[in-house]
Amino acid sequence: MSICIAIAVPDGIALAADSQTTWNQTIKQAQQLGTNQMFELAQPINIPVGWSRMARKLFNVKANENNYAICIAGSAFLNHKTISSIFKTLEKSYQGDGTFDNVTRHFINGLKNELRRQLNTENLATAQTILNVEFIISGYVEYEVSKPRIESWVVFSGSAQLVDGQQLNNGEFKKWTNIVNGLHTYGGCWIGRYEFISHLVTHNNPQLPPIQGQYELLSLADAVDYTKFLVEYTCDYQRFAIMVPDCGKPIISATLTPETYDEQIIK
């Protein structure tokens, strides 16, 4: 799993992600003691069998000179390729005008094609294997720092049920956007192992003050520290929790402005 964050504030966009990739073994059958008979498990069990550091979950892409930042979570590989390498290949094949909507559509369609090849099917809705790739795309409209745009998407096989009960089988849905009624608002989203952050920011302990949510008051430097804090919190919580950690350091921290993308590794 992963934890990736993007936050838009008046001075720019701050992003952060962990860098651990975890490999799991999925157990679907078990052997009954005494009879040695095999039986199907009601729910498959995923057991971590290894992990690797410095996976690329946060990186930049360019489309017709427009700067974008991409965060990824979900499946680590498709067709023996990392998800970051798939995005970089799609970056090279893009031939549009570089606008946010067109670039996003190019990536969604490209990921769907990779899922079709991985699952050997033309119809993702009927696929028996459930795979998904989450990504956040961040950029600007008309090169204006006052017009940041962030969207969170999921591309998937099979069907997905939204929190409102709606069933989707079109292979994609938008989870979040900072564009509300046509206005560019300040704020952010996270993908992957977001339950740790949700536990932190939605606590109901009256003795503790709420976590910062007034993004319009944050400088870009504040936003950088805030995203790093939330990713570090997730990694450190897992380190001391009764679980096998699937998020880990070092952390990649980055800023995106209309002109530049800068990143650093936080060990």
Secondary structure as UniProt FT lines:
FT   STRAND          3..9
FT   TURN            10..11
FT   STRAND          12..17
FT   STRAND          21..31
FT   TURN            33..35
FT   STRAND          38..52
FT   STRAND          58..63
FT   TURN            64..65
FT   STRAND          66..74
FT   STRAND          77..78
FT   TURN            79..80
FT   STRAND          81..82
FT   HELIX           83..93
FT   HELIX           100..119
FT   HELIX           124..126
FT   STRAND          132..140
FT   TURN            142..143
FT   TURN            145..146
FT   STRAND          148..156
FT   STRAND          160..161
FT   TURN            163..164
FT   STRAND          167..168
FT   STRAND          172..177
FT   STRAND          179..180
FT   TURN            181..182
FT   STRAND          183..184
FT   STRAND          187..192
FT   HELIX           195..201
FT   TURN            206..207
FT   HELIX           215..217
FT   HELIX           220..240
FT   STRAND          251..256
FT   STRAND          261..266
//
